Amino acid sequence: DSRSSVVASWKQRLNIALSSAI
């Protein structure tokens, strides 16, 4: 499903945001 792709993309983006914050 494209939904899984969207979730994975969102998780990656969140991960990068958290890494940047630290």
Backbone hydrogen bonds, N-H to C=O, Kabsch-Sander energy under -0.5 kcal/mol:
donor,donor_aa,acceptor,acceptor_aa,energy
5,S,1,D,-1.0
6,V,2,S,-2.3
7,V,3,R,-2.6
8,A,4,S,-2.6
9,S,5,S,-2.4
10,W,6,V,-2.6
11,K,7,V,-2.7
12,Q,8,A,-2.3
13,R,9,S,-2.3
14,L,10,W,-2.6
15,N,11,K,-2.7
16,I,12,Q,-2.4
17,A,13,R,-2.3
18,L,14,L,-2.5
19,S,15,N,-2.4
20,S,16,I,-2.4
21,A,17,A,-2.0
22,I,18,L,-1.7
